[in-house]
Amino acid sequence: MRWTLLLISNIQLMYCKEILRPTVELDWWQNAVIYEIFPLSFKDSDGDGSGDFKGITQKLDYLVDIGVTAIWMTPFFESPLESGGYDITNYLEVNDVFGTIDDLKDLLNAAHSKDLKVIMDFVPNHSSDKHIWFKKSVNNDTHYADYYIWKDAKNQKEVIKNNSITPIVPNNWQTMYGNSSSWIWHNTRKQFYYTQFIYNLPDLNFRNKKVHEEMKNILNYWIELGIDGIRIDALKHVYESESMGDEPILNNNNPVFDYSSLDHIYTGDQVEVYDLIKEWRLLLDEFKQKDHHTRIIMTESYSNHSVLYNYYTSGAEVPSNFYLMNGSSNYTPNDFEREIEKWIAKMPFGATFNSVLQNHDQPRFPSSYGKELIDGLNALSLFLPGVSIVLYGGEIGMENITDKTNCARGPMQWDDTKYAEFSTHVPWIAVHPDYVTRNVQSESYDPKSYLNFFKSVSKLRQSETFIRGGLATDVFNDNKVFVLNRFLPGHENYTLIINMDTNYTQRVRLSDKISNLCDSLTVVVGSINSNFDTGKSLLTAEWIDLSPGATIILTEKTETGSTQSSGTQLFITLKALLLCLFFIKMCNI
């Protein structure tokens, strides 16, 4: 088996010969299952058609039951909700559609009483154009004049003299959406303001120290209220180059000039971002010094590996790993294996791996990979070491709704009653019509459902093997079958097998490529389409038929309770020695 990961946080090599259990426990976040909730779509408690804080509070026991250890809520701040809540008009107030600040406090207290942590979306890059800061900046209020990025037109003098002259934008910077200039002319201020996204989301100016102070005050407020961490939205876009030069054009022959036409050397991944993470890390650590509780920093940046690894060293615990989230049925076992290996091999020593396979901005599994792989991809997300970030409804196999902007944000499907028990009123957006059969209640009763499969895998994460164990991977059948193994000496080993071919049955014989497994394995859980029941014994030397998209998890057991054969122990010892030599070379010991 190819060696992917021997160590995760707090697993130590002693004398490069064996793996020993750590002497200290992992921090709360290092093996977390973080469940992303889009509050508007999770549970409506008051019958107005929109999800709210009380609705989330009502469902906390459900989250605990499926193995969730932390919830991440997308923005719940005051907002006109023109851009999914990411258009904030007041960072210190909650949107009344979700309830009151007391409702949020009740949610925090209830979550903490169940040992659930709560992470909030933090949106520093931009505000709504309806924010009071922007309104005052438009009017050149002395304090707020430079809260946003304002620039004169290239032909500023002519425009001021004659209003009929069209202002010329400062440079060629483009918005990510809409195929238009990032510069929006504001006739009141007679200048352009800058936006990375769309016109109603003006970018804040982080070269202004006052903006830094505002954001620190905002963070301080929410951490004092009880928030356990932040997920920083659009971090790569927070700074822009002061040079304001035109960005290089990637392809002069491209007939369409848009965001993808440019090399974003001035509008993304500026080095000042690292100091910003350090600044917020220091703030969160001040709270930890008082109560010894870690508040984590998660980040959202679709950046290259080197940038994300610098996030680690700057103080972010979870630079979200989107490299496994291709969203295409063309993604193969080799692709997954390559990205897993690349991240683990290059992330800073002592850092914690994380994986994101679904989120609110991307198509859901059934729409991108097909229904056959719902269980397989859920299993992969939970089987990998470190932090698993999952999207609400993914555990029951929810599909995209037809709304293009909100395709992955449909109302949670709780049962088969009208509006899926999400609400007693017409929801803010239509429930997927398959809610009649695909919902939490009906899947709870079906032992082979997506939900019960998810619960079975998430339960494994409580074991020592998943908390502290290593990972090895392999690919079978000409890049059709993905095999992963989690192991820890003296504890049960687990092998995940996913047939990623959604068209054909694949036959595998584990002994053909993996010599270190026990002769007999036991099925822990099989996917809805696997035809393998829990407890069934399989021989590693026998052929296993996996139907299209089928997934199974197997374990090794021995009479003495040890789960490592002598062959396995020798295999691990040799690999440990090789990895130790690798670390010696890397660290110049």
N, C-alpha and C positions, 0 to 999 in steps of 0.2 A: 504494500500500500504506500502511496506517496505520502511523505511526511509534510503535513501542513502546519500543525501547531502542537508543540509539546507542552508549552507553558502558557497559562494565562495568569492574571494577577494573583500574587501570593503563592504560586506553586514554585518550589525552589529545587534547584539541582545541587546536591551535596557531593563534592568530589567528582562530579560528572559521571556518576555511576547509577544513581537511583533517584526517583522522585519521592519527596517526602511531603506529607501534609503540612500545611502552613501552621505556624504557631499562633497566628491571629486570624480573626474572621474577616471576610470581605466586607467592604462598606456596602450600604444598602442598595446602591445603584449598580454595582458591578455584575450582578446576575439578574438584573431587573427585566421584567416584562412590562414595557411601557405601552399603555393603551391610548392611542390618540382618539380624542372625542371632539367632534365638531358640534358644539353645544346646541346649535339651532336644530340639529337633526337627531339628537339622542333620545330624549324623553320629555314630553310636554306634560307638566303637572297641573296646569291651570286651564287647559282647554282652549287656548288661543291659537293653536296651530303651530307654535314655535317651541322648541325645546328650551329648557331652563335649568337653573341650579337645583331646584327642588327635585326635578326629574332625575338628574344625575344622582342625587343623594338617595333617591328611592331604589336605585339599581346598583348600589355599591356592593351589596351582598352577592349579586350575580357576578360582578367583576372579581371578587375574591374567589368565588367558586370556580371560575375558569382559569385561575392562576395568575391574574394580573397583580402586579405589585406597585404600580404607579400609574397615574393617569396624567396625560398631557392634554390640556384644553387649548384649542385654538382661540383667538382673541375674544374676550368677553367684555372689552372696554366700551365706553360710550362711543357710538358710531352710527352713521346713517345706513350701514350695512349695504353700501353700494359695491363694495369689493370684499365680500365675505367676512367683514369685521376687521380686515387689515387696514381699513380706512378709519383711523382713530381720531375722534374729536376731543377726547379727554382721557388721558392715561391714568388718571386717579379716580375715575368713576366707572361703575359697571353699567352696562347697557340695560335699561329697565325691561327690555324684552326677556332678559334672563332672570330677572328678579331684583332683589335689593342687595346691598352690601351685607346685610345680616344673613340673607339666604346663602351668600357665598361663605360667610364665616361658619354657618351651620354645616355646609358641605365640607369645609376643611376639617372641622372638628370631628364630624362623622367618619371621614376618610382616615384621619389619623388614629381614631379609636379602633379601626380595623387594620391598622398597620399599612395603610395605603398612602403613598406619597402623592403630592399634587404639584405638577409642573405647569407653568403658564407660558403662553406664547408672548414673547417680548419683541416689539416691532420698532426698532430704532431708526431704520433707514428713512422712513417717510411718515407723514401724518396725512390726515384728510385735508383737502383744501378748505374744509369748513371749520377746521381747528382755529381757536382764537389766536394761536401763535401766528398762523398764516394770515389771518385777517389783519392783524396788527403789522405784520411784515409787509403786506401789500401797501399799507398806508405809511410805510417808512417810520413806524414808531421807533424811537431811538433805541430802546432795549431789544426790540425784536427784529430790527431791520435786517440783520444778517443771520437770522435763525435758519433761513433757507438759502439756496444757491441762486443768486440773481446775476444776470449779465446783460450788458448793453447789446443792442443790435450792432452788427458790423457797420451799418449805415445809420448809427444812432442820431447824429446831428441832422441828417436829412429827415428822419422820421419825426423828430421833435419839431422841426420847422413845418412839416407838412404831414398831417395825419393820414392822408390818402396813400402815402408811400408804404409799400409792404416792408416790414422789418426783416432784415437778413439774419439768420441764425448765427450764433458765435462759432459753431463748428459742425462737423458731420455726425455727431453722436445721435444714436437712434434708440427709440423705446424698444423694450423687449416684446411688446404687443402692439399691434396696430400698424406696423410698417410706416412709422412717422418719426419726425424729429423729436428728440428728447426736450427740445426747448419750446416752451409755451409762452406766447406773448401775453402779458397782462396789461391791459390798456390803462388801468388806474395808476400803476407804478411806472408805466412806460419802460418796462424791462422784460426780459425773458426769465422765467423760472425753470429750473431743471427737474425732470422726472425720469426715473429709470423705467417706470412701468406705464402708467396712463395718466391723463391730464389731472385727475382728481387726487393724485398721490404725489404731491411735491416732496422732493428729497430734502431732508434736514441737512444742515451744514455742520458737520462734525469738526470743522476747523475753527469753530466758534466755541470757546471754553464755556460759554453760558449753556450751550446745548448739552455738553458733558454734565454739567451740574444738574440740569433738568432731569437727565436720564438717571443719574445716580440717586436723586431724590425719589424718582419713580420706583426704582428698584428697592430702595430702602423701605418705602411704604409697604410694598407687597410682601417683602420678606418678613417684615415685622408682623404682618397680618397672618403669616403662617405658610406662605408658599415655599415649597421644597426645592425649587429649581426653575430655571428659565430655559426656554428654547428660543434662540435668537434668530429671528426671521431675516432672510435676505442679507446675511452678514457680509458676503463678498461685495455687495453694492454700497456699503455704508460710506466709503470714501471714494472721491474722484481725484484725479491728478490736478494739481494746481496749474499745470502748464496749459490746460484747456486746448491742447492741440488736436488736430484731426486724427482720428484713429485710422491705422493702415487698412486699406481695402484688401481683402483676401483674394478676391477673384475679379479682375477688371472685366472679364467676359460675361459675368453674371448679369442677365438682363434685368433682374429685380434687385434693387438696392434696399436692403433692410438690415435688421439687427445681425442676422447671420452672415452678412457680407463683410463684417468688420472684425478686426483683431482687437479685442477689448483691453488694450494695454493701459488705457487711461480711466476706464469706468468700472473696472472690476479687480478684485484681489490686490488692492494697494497695501503696501507693507504696514501702513499705520494701523490696520485692523488688528495686528497682533498686540500692539500696545493697548488697544481698546479692550481686548479680552483680558489682558493682565489687570487693567484698571477695574473691571467688574469682578474679576476673580478676587482681588484684594478686598473689595467691598463685601462679597459673600463670605469670605474667610473671617472677616471681623465678627460676623454673627457666629461662626463656628467656634471661635475662641471663647465665646460666652457660654455656649450650650453643647459643644462637641458634636454638633449635627451638621453633616455636609449638605450644602445646597449646590446642586450641580448646574453646569452650563452645557446645554446641548446647542448645536449650531445647525443652521440650514445654509449650505453653500454647495452649489453644483460646481465645485472647483477641482483642480487636479490634486493628485495625491500629496505632493510636496506641500501645498498650501494647507491641506487638512491636517497633515502631520505637525505643521507649525502651530495649528490650533491647539493640538494636544500640549505641546511644550509651552504654550502661552497661558494655559490654565483651563482649557475646556476638557471636561471629562468625556463628552460624547459628541465628537464631530461627526454628524450623521453620515453614514456610509451608504451612498446612493448607487454605488457601482454594481450592486446586485439587482437593482430595480430597472431593468432594461425595458420591461413592459411589452416584450415582443415574444411571440411563440417561437421565433427563430433562435432565441437564447438557448444554448446547449449546455450539457454538463461540463464540457471543457471551458466554456465561458465562465460559468459559476466558479469552477475550481480555480481558474486563473485569477479571478478577482479576489477570491478569498485568500489565496496564497500571497498575492501581491500586497494586500493590505497588512496581513499579519507579518510578513517578512520585513516590511519597511516602517511600520508604525514604531514610535519611540519605545525603548525598553521600559517595561512596567506599565505601558498603556493598556487599556481594555478595548477589546474588539467590540464592534456593534454592527447591527444589520438592519436595513430598512428594505422591505420588499413591496410595501404598499403605503401610500399616504393620500391625503385629500386632494392632491394636485395631479395624481396619475390614475390611469384606468385601473379598475379592480381586477383581481386575478382571472375571473371567468371571461372577462372581455379581452384580456391581453394574451392569456395562455390557454384558455379553454377550461370548461368545467372539470375536465378529467384531472387537472393538476391542482385543484383547490387544496385538497389534503396534503399533497406533496409539497407545495410551496409553504403552507402553514407549518408543516413539519420541519422544513429546512430553516425557516425563520427561528423556530424555537429550539432546534437542535444545535445550532451554531453557538459557540461560546460567547460570553459577555452579555451585552445588552441587546434585547430583542424589542424592536419598536413595531407595533402592529396597529392596524387601522380598525376602528369600531366596525362591527358587522362582518369582518373578515373571518371570524370564527364560525359563522354560519353560512359562509359562501355567498354573501350578498354580491349582487351584480350592479353594473353601471345603470343609472337611469338615463333617460333620453336627453336631459338638459345638458348642453355642451359644456357650459361653464362649471356646472355643479355635478358632473357625471358621477363622481365618487362620493357625493355628499347627500345621498338620499336618506330619508328617515329610517331609523333603526326599526327592524322588523321583529316585534316582540311576540305576536301571536297572529291567529288567522281572523280575528275580528276586524271590523271596519277600521281602516287607517292603521292596521297592524298594531293596535294598542299603543302606537306612538302618541296619538292624540284622540280626543273625542270630537275634534273639529277638523275641518279641511286643513291639511298641513300646508306649511308655507311653500312646499314643493312636493310634487306627487310621489307617493310610495310606489316602489317597483311592483308591478302586478303579480310577481311570483311570490309575494308575501304569504299567500294562502297556504303554500306548502313549505316555503323556506322561511322559517321563523324560529325564535328561541324555544317557544313552548313545544312545538311539534318535534323539533330536533332533540329536545331534552329526553323525550320518551323513546327515541330511536337509538339503540346502542351502536348502530353503524353510521350515524349522522356525522356531518362535518363538525358540529359542536362537540360531540362526545369524543371524536378523534382529537380535536384541538385540546380538550381537557386532559386527555390521556397523555399527550406529549408534554403539555405545560407542567403536569404533575412531576414528570421526570426531572425537571429543572430544579426540584427541591433536593435531589440526590447529590451526594458528594461528587460523583462522577461528572455531573453537569456543572456543578459549582466550581470545581477545581481541576477537572480532568483535561486531558489532551484531545486533540482532534487529528485524525488522518482521513484522507480522501482518496478515491479512485474512480475511474471511469471505465465502464464495460460496454461491450456490444457496439463498437464503432461510434462512440459518442452518443449513445442513446440512454444509458443507465448510469445514474449518479449514486455512488456509495460513500457514506461517511461513517466514521467510527469515533465514538467518544469513550475514552478509557482512563482508568486510574487504578494503579496496582492495589490489590486488596479489596476492590469494589467491583460491582457489576459493570461490564462493558456493554455498550449499546451500538448497534449497527443499523443505520437508516439506508434503505434502498428505494430509489425513486426511478420509475420508468418514465422518462421525460418524453418518450415517443407517444403522442396522443392518437396515433393511427394504428399502431401494430403492437401485438403482444411480443414481449421480449423474454427470452430464456437466459437465465444466468446461473452459473455454478461458482459459488464464492471461492471454493478451493482452487479454481483455475488461476486466480491471481493473488489470493490472500492466504498465506500459509500459516498465519499466526493466530487464527481463530480456533476456538474449541471445535471438536467434531460435530457437536450437536448444539443447535440454537433454539431458543423458544420465542415465539411471537409475542411481543408486548402489545402491539396494536396494529391493525391493518386498516387501510383506507376504505372508504365506502365501496370502491370498485376493485378491491384486491382479492376477495374470496379467501382471505386468511383470517382466521379467528384467533383471538387472544388465547394463549396457552398451547397452541399447536407447536409440535416439535419439528424441526427441519434439520437435515444433515447438510453440512457445508459442501459435501461431495455430491449432493443430489442436485438435479436441475430444478430451478424455481421458475415457474411461469408467471410473469407479471403482465396483466392486461393493460391496455393503453392508459397511461397516466397513473397506474397503480403504485401504491406506496406501502411499505411495511417497515416496522422497527423490530429488531431481534435483539435478544440478550443472551449472554453466556452465564451458565450457572454450574457450580460443582457441588458435590456432596458436603464438602467442608465449609462451604460458604465463600471460599475464595473464588474469584471470577477470572483469574489469570492462569492460563495454562503455562507450563514451563517454557514452551515455545514463545508465547506472548511476552513473558517476562524477559527472555533473552532478546527478543526483537526490540522491546522498549529500551533495554539497557544499552544495546548497540546504538540505537537511534539517539539516546540521551548522550552517549559519548560523542557522537558526531556533532550533535547540536552544541554541546559544551565547547568542542574545539572551534566551532563556528563563532560562538560568542567571544572566545578568547581572541580570535583573529579580529573580530569587529571592534572589540574594546581595547585592542593592543596591549593585552595583559602580558 
